[in-house]
């Protein structure tokens, strides 16, 4: 079955995906991308190409693809670069989860818990409570107000504002922030 060509609307979505945060979100949340990274030495070509189509749409995605592909015993910079260029020239969208499943990968999130149609699409879903908590816990709290305010602003800009800030996400952030660092969260960031 031929890949679907991009329309103006899908081209806009792909252009919007051009960010480093999206690459990180997909790397952290997508079970298929984790599978590809963990099993790169034995990854099938269809899975490798599916991974390429879902990572190449992000800024620095090409470099990430090379980094992920290097452990493959027959890795070739030129062959990898050619596959990346082939995807970009094709103007197709990232391969969907449905197509990836047809190729054999059984996603554990394919039980209704994942709301994305493709791994790259995860970059646009609002963070859930677990994701927000995990990222907030990774923030370095120094108990120096100026530094902590800067940390919380950076967190908010990266993980709240970029993720289609919704009232639900904002209220989750406020709840967690108040419990994690109550002296700086009191209404400053939400």
N, C-alpha and C positions, 0 to 999 in steps of 0.2 A: 504494500500500500504506500503510495507516495506521500511524502511529508507535506503538511499544509503550508501554503505560502502565507507570509505575513500580510495583513491588511494594514491600512493606516492606523487603526486602533491598536493592533497588536504590535506594530512597530513602535508606537508611543510607549506601550508598556515595557517593551524590551529596552528602549532608550532610558526609561525611568529606573530600570534595574541597574543601571550603570553606577553602582556604588559599592564601596568596600564593606559596609555593614551588611548589605544583602548577602554577600558571599559568606560572611561569618555566620549569619543566621541560618542559611541553608546548610552549611557545614556542621552546625550544631544540632539542627532539628531534623534533617532528612535521614531516614534510615537507609535509603538507597545510596546516598553519597557516603555515609559511614561505611556501608558494605563495600563500596568501590575502594575506599581508602584502605580498609582493613585487608581486602583480598586482591590487591592490585597485582600481585605476582601471578595470579591464576585467573584474572578477570577476562571474560569473553570480550571479543571485539564489539559486539552489539552493546554490551553494558558499558564498555569504555567510551564508545561514541555517545551513548545516552548521557553519561556523566559529562562529557565535553559540552554537549548542547545545553546542559543546565548550569554549567559554571562559566562558560565563555561569555555569557551575557553581562557579567559583572566586571567592574573596573578591577584590574589585576587578575581577572579570571584566567587569562592565558598563562600567566606565571604560575598560578595555583594548579592548573592542569599539568604543567610540566613537572612541578614539584610532586604532585600525587602520582604521576606516571613513572617517575625515575626508578622506583624499586622493581619495576617489571624487568625480568631478565633480558629481554630483547628491546629495551627502551631505545628509541632513536629520537633525538631532538627534531630532526628533519621530518620524520614520519608524523610525529605528534603535531608539529607546527602545520603540516599539510592538512591534517584532519581538522584542526582548529580553523584554518583558512577556508576549508571546504564548507564548514558549518556557517561561517560568517558570509561567504559568497552565496550560499543557498537561500539566505533570507528567510529561513524557516524558523519556527518557534522552538523553544526548548522541548525536548521529547516529553510526552505526558506520562504520568504514572501508569495509565492504562496500557500504553504501548510498551513501557518498561516491563510491566507484568506479563504481557504477551511474549516477551523475550525470555521469561522464566523467573524473574525476581519476584518473590512473594513478600510484599511489604507487610510488616506486622501492624502498621498503622492503617491498613486498608480494611478497617472494621468500622468505618464511620467516624473515627476520632480525628482524622486528618481532613482538613477542608480545602486542601490545595489540589489542583489538577496536574501540577508538575512540581518537581523539586524546587525549581527556581521561583515558583509562585509562593513558596513559604516566606519569602522575603517581604511579602505584602500583607501577610496575615497579622492581626494584632497579637502581641505577646500574651500568653496566658499567665496565670498567677505563678505557676511553677517557673516559667522562664524569667519573669520579672524578679522573683525571689532569688533565683540562682545568680542573675547578673548583679543584683543589688548586693548580695552577700560577697561578691567578688570586688566590690568597691572598697578602696582603702579609706577607712575612717581614722583620722589622726587626732581627733578631739581638739583640733585647732580650727576655730570657726571659719576663718577665711578659706582654708584649704578644703574643709568639708563642704562648704557651700559650692566651691568650684567643682568638687567631685560630683555633687548631686546635680548641678547644672549640666555637667558633661553627660552624666547618666541620663538625665531627662532628654537632652538633645539627641542622644544616640538612640535610646531605646523606647522613648515615649513619643516624642514629636514625629519622628521618622516613621513610626509604625502606625500611621493613620489614627492619630490620637482620638480615642473615643472616650466618652464619659465613663464607661466601665473600666477601661484601662487606666484612666487617670485616677479613678477612685481606688483601684487596686494599688497603684503606685503610692498614693497618699497613705493608705493603710499600712503598707509594708514600710515605707519611709518613716512614718511616725513610730513604728515599733523598733526599727533599726537605729534611727538617729533622731529622737524626738525634738531636740533643741533646734535643729535646722529645717525640719520638714514642715513645721506649722504654717502651711499655706503659701510658702515662698514659691514652690515649683508647680503647684497645680491650680 
